[in-house]
């Protein structure tokens, strides 16, 4: 609800977008960049896109949980989506 409210308020929206891009996504982006630098992740992946995809899947699975309250579905969705993302990152 807060995200919807903030998206309609320019001041809050600016802060929300800044935090999302510079803190939330940057956290995952840094991990992906480090994995690429260490030769652990596929160097052809775009870290910024991977970070956005990671948080989109977390948000989507969280929304589905909020709708159903099914903890097993939530946990399994997170685990399976993480496996898919890791398989993609590790593919050379």
N, C-alpha and C positions, 0 to 999 in steps of 0.2 A: 504494500500500500504506500509505503514511504517513497519508493522509487517512482511510482506513478505520480504522486503529489509533487516530488522534487522535479520531475521532468516538465512540469507545467509552470515552474517558478524559475525564471532565468538565473537568478543568483544561486539558488540551490543546484540547478542543473549544471552550471559552470563548475561548481565545487565537486559535484558528483562525478562528472566526466573527468575532471582533473585527477581526482583520487583514483578512479577506475584505471585510467591510462598510466599514471605515474607511480602508483603504489601497487594496486591489485594485479594488473597485467604485467607490470614491470617485474614483479616477483617471479612469475612463471617464465617470462622472457629471459631473465637472467639465468635461470636454471637451464633452459634450452640452449642458450648461447654457451654456457659452460660445458654442457654435454657435447655440443658440436666441437668446441675447442679441444676437448679431451679425446675426441674421436669416438665417443660413445653413441652419438646421435647422427642421423643422416644429415650431411652438410647441405643438402638441397632444400631442407625445410625452412620455412619462414618463421622465425621465432615469434614475431608479433602476431601472426595469424594463429599459430599454435596456442599462444596465450589467450587470445580471444575465444578460440574454440574450446579450450579447457574450461574457461569460466562460463561459457554459454551452456556447456553440458552440465556443469554443476548447478547453474541456475535452473535449467530445465528439469533436471531430476528432482531438485528441491521443490519446485513448483508442483510436480506430480505428487510428491510426498505430501505436500500441504493439502492437496486435493483428496488424497485417498487415506493418508495416515498409515499406510502399509510400510512398516519399517524394513521388512525383508525385501520388498521390491525396491525400496530406496537404496539399501545397502548393496544389493545385487546389481542394481543399475550403475551405481558408482564404481563398483569393482570391475564390472564388464566393460564399462566405457573407459576406465583407466587402462585396462589390458589392450583395448583397441588403439588407444592413443599411443601407448608405449610401443606396441608392435609397429605402428607407423613411424615413430621416431627412430626406432632401432633398425628399420629396414634400410639396407645400403644397396 
